[in-house]
Amino acid sequence: MVLEFIGYAGGFIIASALLPQLIKTFKTKSAKDLSFLWTFVLLAGLFLYIIYAAKNTIMPLLIFSTVETIMVIILISLKIKYDRAKK
């Protein structure tokens, strides 16, 4: 039970790490400093985590990897949107 709580706490903290970048991107309407390579590598890793966690029924990892994946997809969408708007 304690280890499961640690998993949820760690997942929450890691997922929260993307929140400031999302807020900054929304506020500034700019994602020019975001690397496409970084976001796609992160996205690939998160997809692999989701597969691993689902196969092994590791709920903290599954839940927060899914949340992070959604946040990264939003960041990629904003980068595409704002980069096109600048041209």
C-alpha distances in whole Angstrom, upper triangle without the diagonal:
4,5,5,6,9,10,11,12,14,15,17,19,20,21,23,25,27,28,30,32,32,33,36,37,38,39,42,42,42,40,43,41,38,38,38,37,34,33,34,32,29,29,30,27,25,26,25,21,21,23,21,18,19,20,17,15,13,13,12,15,17,17,18,20,22,22,24,26,27,28,30,32,33,34,36,37,38,40,42,43,44,45,48,49,50,52
4,5,5,6,9,10,10,12,14,15,17,18,20,21,23,25,26,29,31,31,32,34,36,37,38,40,41,41,39,41,39,36,37,37,36,33,32,33,31,28,29,29,26,24,26,25,22,22,24,22,18,21,22,19,17,14,14,12,15,18,17,18,20,22,22,23,26,27,27,29,32,32,33,35,37,38,39,41,42,43,44,47,48,49,51
4,5,5,6,9,10,10,12,14,15,16,18,20,21,24,25,27,29,29,31,33,34,35,37,39,40,39,37,39,37,34,34,35,33,30,29,30,28,25,26,26,23,21,23,22,18,19,21,18,15,18,19,16,14,11,12,10,12,15,16,16,17,20,20,21,23,25,25,27,29,30,31,33,35,36,37,39,41,41,42,45,46,47,49
4,5,5,6,9,10,11,12,14,15,16,18,20,22,23,26,28,28,29,32,33,33,35,37,38,38,35,38,36,33,33,33,32,29,28,29,27,24,24,25,22,20,21,20,17,17,19,17,13,15,17,14,12,9,9,7,10,12,12,13,15,17,18,19,21,23,23,25,27,28,29,31,33,34,35,37,38,39,41,43,44,45,47
4,5,5,6,8,10,10,12,14,15,16,19,21,21,24,26,26,27,30,31,32,33,36,36,36,34,37,35,32,33,33,33,29,28,29,28,24,25,26,23,21,23,22,19,19,21,19,16,18,20,17,15,12,11,8,12,14,13,13,16,18,17,18,21,22,23,24,27,28,28,31,32,33,34,37,38,38,40,42,43,44,47
4,5,5,6,8,10,11,12,14,15,17,19,20,23,24,25,26,29,30,31,32,34,35,35,33,35,33,30,31,31,30,27,26,28,26,22,23,24,21,19,22,21,17,18,21,18,16,18,20,17,16,12,12,9,11,14,14,13,15,18,17,18,21,22,22,23,26,27,27,29,32,32,33,36,37,37,39,41,42,43,45
4,5,5,6,9,10,11,12,14,16,18,19,22,23,23,25,27,28,29,31,33,34,33,31,33,31,28,29,29,28,25,24,25,23,19,20,21,18,16,18,17,14,14,17,15,12,15,17,14,13,9,9,6,7,10,10,10,12,14,14,15,17,19,19,21,23,24,25,27,29,30,31,33,34,35,36,39,40,41,43
4,5,5,6,9,10,10,12,14,16,17,20,21,21,23,25,26,27,29,31,32,32,29,32,30,27,28,28,28,25,23,24,23,20,20,21,19,16,18,18,15,15,18,16,13,15,18,16,14,10,8,5,8,10,9,8,11,13,12,13,16,17,17,19,22,22,23,25,27,28,29,32,33,33,35,37,38,39,42
4,5,5,6,9,10,11,13,15,16,18,20,21,22,24,25,26,28,30,31,31,29,31,29,27,28,28,28,25,23,25,24,20,21,23,20,18,20,21,17,17,21,19,16,19,21,19,17,14,12,9,11,13,12,10,13,15,14,14,18,19,18,20,23,23,23,26,28,28,29,32,33,33,35,37,38,39,41
4,5,5,6,9,10,11,14,15,17,19,20,21,23,24,25,27,29,30,29,27,29,27,24,25,26,25,21,21,22,21,17,19,20,17,15,18,18,14,16,19,17,15,18,20,18,17,13,12,9,9,12,12,9,11,14,13,13,16,18,17,18,21,22,22,24,26,26,27,30,31,31,33,35,36,37,40
4,5,5,6,8,10,12,13,16,17,17,19,21,22,23,25,27,28,27,25,27,25,23,23,24,23,20,18,20,19,15,16,17,15,12,15,15,12,13,16,15,12,15,18,16,15,12,10,6,7,9,8,5,8,10,9,9,12,14,14,15,18,19,19,21,23,24,25,27,28,29,30,33,34,35,37
4,6,5,6,9,11,11,14,16,16,17,19,21,21,23,25,26,26,24,27,25,22,24,24,24,21,19,21,20,17,17,20,17,14,17,18,15,15,19,18,16,18,21,20,18,14,12,9,10,12,9,7,10,11,9,10,13,14,13,15,18,18,18,21,23,23,24,27,28,28,30,32,33,34,36
4,6,5,6,9,10,12,14,15,16,18,20,21,22,24,25,25,23,25,23,21,22,23,23,20,19,21,20,16,18,20,17,15,19,19,16,17,21,20,18,20,23,22,20,17,15,12,12,14,13,9,12,14,12,11,15,16,14,15,19,19,18,21,23,23,24,27,28,27,29,32,32,33,36
4,5,5,8,10,12,13,14,16,17,18,20,22,23,24,23,21,23,21,18,19,20,20,16,15,17,16,12,14,16,14,12,15,16,13,15,18,18,16,19,21,20,19,16,15,11,11,13,12,8,9,12,10,8,12,14,12,13,16,17,16,18,21,21,21,24,26,25,27,30,30,31,33
4,5,6,7,10,11,11,13,16,16,17,20,21,22,21,19,22,20,17,19,19,19,16,14,16,16,12,13,16,14,11,14,16,13,14,17,18,16,18,21,20,19,16,14,11,11,12,10,6,8,9,7,5,9,10,8,10,13,13,13,16,18,18,19,22,23,23,25,27,28,29,32
4,5,5,8,10,10,11,14,15,16,17,19,20,20,18,21,19,17,19,20,21,17,16,19,18,15,16,19,17,15,18,20,17,17,21,21,19,21,25,24,22,19,17,14,14,15,13,10,11,13,10,9,12,12,10,12,15,14,14,17,19,18,19,22,23,23,25,27,28,28,31
4,6,7,8,10,11,12,14,16,17,18,19,19,17,19,17,15,16,18,18,15,14,17,16,13,15,18,16,14,18,19,17,18,22,22,20,23,26,25,24,21,19,16,15,17,15,12,12,14,12,9,13,13,10,11,15,14,13,16,18,17,18,21,22,22,23,26,27,27,30
4,6,5,6,9,10,11,13,15,16,16,16,13,16,14,12,14,15,16,13,11,14,15,11,12,16,15,13,16,18,17,17,21,21,20,22,25,25,24,22,20,17,16,17,15,12,12,13,10,8,10,11,7,8,11,11,9,12,14,14,14,18,18,18,20,22,23,24,26
4,5,5,6,9,10,11,12,14,15,15,14,17,16,14,17,18,19,16,14,17,18,15,15,19,18,16,19,21,19,20,23,24,22,24,27,27,26,23,21,18,18,18,16,13,14,14,11,9,12,11,8,10,13,11,10,14,15,14,15,18,19,18,20,23,23,24,27
4,5,5,6,9,10,10,12,14,14,13,15,14,13,16,18,19,16,15,19,19,16,18,21,20,19,22,24,22,23,26,27,26,28,31,31,29,27,25,22,21,22,20,16,17,18,15,13,15,15,11,12,15,13,11,15,16,14,15,19,19,17,19,22,22,22,26
4,5,5,6,9,10,10,12,11,9,12,10,9,12,14,16,13,12,15,17,14,15,19,19,17,20,23,21,22,25,26,25,27,30,31,30,27,25,23,21,22,20,17,17,17,15,12,14,14,10,10,13,11,8,12,13,11,11,15,16,14,16,19,19,19,22
4,5,5,6,9,10,10,10,9,13,12,11,14,15,17,15,12,16,17,15,15,19,19,17,19,22,21,21,25,26,25,26,30,30,29,26,25,22,21,21,19,16,16,16,13,11,13,11,8,9,11,8,6,10,11,9,10,14,14,13,15,18,18,19,22
4,5,5,6,9,10,11,11,14,14,13,17,18,20,18,16,19,21,18,19,23,23,21,23,26,25,25,28,29,28,29,33,33,31,29,27,24,24,24,21,19,19,19,15,14,16,14,11,13,14,11,10,14,14,11,13,16,15,14,17,19,19,19,23
4,5,5,6,8,8,9,12,11,11,15,17,19,17,16,19,21,19,20,23,23,22,25,27,26,27,30,31,30,32,35,35,34,31,29,27,26,26,24,21,21,21,18,16,18,17,13,14,16,13,11,14,14,11,12,15,15,13,15,18,17,17,21
4,6,5,5,5,6,9,10,9,13,14,17,16,14,17,19,17,18,21,22,21,23,26,25,25,29,30,29,31,34,35,34,31,29,27,26,26,24,21,21,20,18,16,17,15,12,12,13,10,8,11,11,7,8,12,11,9,12,14,14,14,17
4,6,5,7,9,12,13,13,16,17,20,19,16,19,22,20,20,23,24,22,24,28,27,26,30,32,30,31,35,36,34,32,30,28,27,26,24,22,22,21,18,17,18,15,12,13,14,10,9,12,11,8,10,13,11,10,13,15,14,15,18
4,6,8,10,13,14,15,18,20,23,21,19,23,25,23,23,27,27,26,28,31,30,30,33,35,33,35,38,39,37,35,33,30,29,29,27,24,25,24,21,20,21,19,16,17,17,14,13,16,15,11,13,16,14,12,15,17,15,16,19
4,5,8,10,11,13,16,18,21,20,19,22,24,23,23,27,27,26,28,31,31,31,34,36,35,36,39,40,39,37,35,32,31,31,29,26,26,26,23,21,22,20,17,17,18,15,13,15,15,11,12,14,13,10,12,15,13,13,16
4,7,9,12,12,16,16,20,19,17,20,23,22,22,25,26,25,27,30,30,30,33,35,34,35,38,39,38,36,34,32,31,30,28,26,26,25,22,21,21,19,16,16,16,13,11,13,12,8,9,11,9,6,9,11,10,10,14
4,6,8,9,12,14,17,16,15,18,21,20,20,23,25,24,26,29,29,29,32,34,33,35,37,39,38,36,34,32,30,30,29,26,25,25,22,20,20,19,16,15,16,13,11,12,12,8,7,10,9,6,7,10,9,9,12
4,5,5,9,10,13,13,11,14,17,16,17,20,21,21,23,25,26,26,29,30,30,32,34,36,35,33,32,29,28,27,26,23,22,22,20,18,18,17,14,12,13,11,8,9,10,7,5,8,9,7,7,11,11,10,13
4,6,8,10,13,13,13,15,17,17,18,21,22,23,24,27,27,28,31,32,33,34,37,38,37,35,34,32,30,30,29,26,25,25,23,20,20,20,17,15,16,15,11,11,13,10,7,10,11,8,7,11,11,10,12
4,6,10,12,11,11,15,16,16,17,20,21,21,23,26,26,27,30,31,31,33,35,36,36,34,33,30,28,29,28,25,23,24,22,19,19,20,17,15,16,15,12,12,14,12,9,12,14,11,10,14,15,13,16
4,6,9,8,8,11,12,12,14,16,17,18,20,22,22,23,26,27,28,29,32,33,33,30,30,27,25,25,25,22,20,21,19,16,16,16,14,11,13,12,9,9,12,10,7,11,13,11,10,14,15,15,17
4,5,5,6,9,10,11,12,14,16,17,18,20,21,23,25,26,27,29,31,32,32,30,30,28,25,25,25,22,20,21,20,17,16,17,15,12,13,14,10,9,13,12,9,11,14,13,12,15,17,16,17
4,5,5,6,9,10,10,12,14,15,16,18,20,21,23,24,25,27,29,30,31,29,29,27,24,24,24,22,19,19,19,16,15,16,14,11,11,13,10,7,11,11,8,9,13,13,11,14,17,16,17
4,6,5,6,8,10,11,12,14,15,17,18,20,21,23,24,26,27,29,30,28,28,26,23,23,24,22,19,20,20,17,15,17,16,12,13,15,13,10,14,15,12,13,17,17,15,17,20,20,20
4,6,5,6,8,10,11,12,14,16,16,18,20,21,22,24,26,27,28,26,26,24,21,21,22,19,16,18,18,14,13,15,14,10,12,14,11,10,14,15,12,14,17,17,16,19,21,21,22
4,6,5,6,9,10,10,12,14,15,16,18,20,21,22,24,26,26,24,24,22,19,19,19,17,14,15,15,11,10,12,10,7,8,10,8,7,11,12,10,12,15,15,15,17,20,20,21
4,5,5,6,9,10,10,12,14,15,17,18,20,21,23,24,25,24,24,22,19,19,20,18,14,15,16,13,10,13,12,8,9,12,10,8,12,14,12,13,16,17,16,18,21,22,22
4,5,5,6,9,10,11,12,14,16,17,18,20,21,23,24,22,23,21,18,18,19,17,14,15,16,13,11,14,14,10,12,15,13,12,15,17,15,16,20,20,19,22,24,25,25
4,5,5,6,9,10,10,12,14,15,16,18,20,21,22,20,20,18,15,15,16,14,11,12,13,9,8,12,11,8,10,13,11,11,15,16,15,17,19,20,20,22,25,25,26
4,5,5,6,9,10,11,13,14,15,16,18,20,20,19,19,18,14,14,15,13,10,10,11,9,6,9,10,7,8,11,11,10,13,15,14,15,18,19,19,21,24,25,26
4,5,5,6,9,10,11,12,14,16,17,19,20,19,19,19,15,14,16,15,11,12,14,12,9,12,13,10,11,15,14,13,16,18,17,18,21,23,22,24,26,27,28
4,5,5,6,9,10,11,12,14,15,16,18,16,17,16,12,13,15,13,9,11,13,11,9,13,14,11,13,16,16,15,18,20,19,21,23,25,24,26,29,30,31
4,5,5,6,9,10,10,12,14,15,16,14,14,13,10,9,11,9,6,8,10,7,6,10,11,9,11,14,14,14,17,19,19,20,22,24,24,26,28,29,31
4,5,5,6,9,10,11,12,14,15,14,15,15,11,10,12,11,8,8,11,10,7,11,13,11,11,15,16,15,17,20,20,20,23,25,25,26,29,30,31
4,5,5,6,9,10,11,12,14,13,14,15,11,10,13,13,9,11,14,12,11,14,16,14,15,18,19,18,21,23,23,24,26,28,28,30,32,33,34
4,5,5,6,8,10,10,11,10,11,11,7,7,10,10,7,9,12,11,10,13,15,14,15,18,19,19,21,23,24,25,27,29,29,31,33,34,36
4,5,5,6,8,10,10,9,10,10,7,5,8,9,6,7,10,10,9,12,14,14,14,17,19,19,21,23,24,24,27,28,29,31,33,34,36
4,6,5,6,9,10,10,12,13,10,8,12,13,10,10,14,14,12,15,18,17,17,20,22,21,23,26,26,27,29,31,31,33,35,36,37
4,6,5,6,8,8,11,12,9,8,12,13,10,12,15,15,14,17,19,19,20,23,24,23,25,28,28,29,31,33,33,35,37,39,40
4,5,5,5,5,7,8,6,5,9,10,9,10,13,14,14,16,18,18,19,22,23,24,25,28,28,29,32,33,34,36,38,39,40
4,5,5,7,8,10,9,6,10,12,10,11,14,15,14,16,19,19,20,22,24,24,26,28,29,30,32,34,35,36,38,40,41
4,6,8,10,13,11,10,13,15,14,14,18,18,17,20,22,22,23,26,27,27,28,31,32,32,35,37,37,38,41,42,43
4,6,9,11,10,10,13,15,14,15,18,19,19,21,23,23,24,27,28,29,30,33,33,34,36,38,39,40,43,44,45
4,6,9,9,8,11,13,13,14,16,18,18,20,22,23,24,26,28,28,30,32,33,34,36,38,39,40,42,44,45
4,6,6,6,9,11,11,12,14,16,16,18,20,21,22,25,26,27,28,30,31,33,34,36,37,39,41,42,44
4,5,5,6,8,10,10,12,14,15,17,18,20,21,23,24,26,27,29,30,32,33,34,36,38,39,41,43
4,6,5,6,8,10,11,12,14,16,17,18,20,21,22,24,26,27,28,30,32,33,34,36,37,39,41
4,6,6,6,8,10,10,12,14,15,16,18,20,21,22,24,25,26,28,30,31,32,34,36,37,39
4,6,5,6,9,10,10,12,14,15,16,18,20,21,22,24,26,27,29,30,31,33,35,36,38
4,6,5,6,9,10,11,13,14,16,17,19,20,21,23,25,26,27,29,30,32,33,35,37
4,5,5,6,8,10,10,12,14,15,16,18,20,21,22,24,25,27,28,30,31,33,35
4,5,5,6,9,10,10,12,14,15,16,18,20,21,22,24,25,26,28,30,31,33
4,5,5,6,9,10,11,12,14,15,17,18,20,21,23,24,26,27,29,30,32
4,5,5,6,9,10,11,13,14,15,17,19,20,21,23,24,26,27,29,31
4,5,5,6,9,10,10,12,14,15,16,18,20,21,22,24,25,27,29
4,5,5,6,9,10,10,12,14,15,17,18,20,21,23,24,26,28
4,5,5,6,9,10,11,12,14,15,16,18,20,21,22,24,26
4,5,5,6,9,10,11,12,14,15,16,18,20,21,22,25
4,5,5,6,9,10,10,12,14,15,16,18,20,21,23
4,5,5,6,9,10,11,12,14,15,17,18,20,22
4,5,5,6,9,10,10,12,14,15,16,18,20
4,5,5,6,9,10,10,12,14,15,16,19
4,5,5,6,9,10,10,12,14,16,17
4,5,5,6,9,10,11,12,14,16
4,5,5,6,8,10,10,12,15
4,5,5,6,8,10,11,13
4,6,5,6,9,10,11
4,6,5,6,9,11
4,5,5,6,9
4,5,5,7
4,5,5
4,6
4
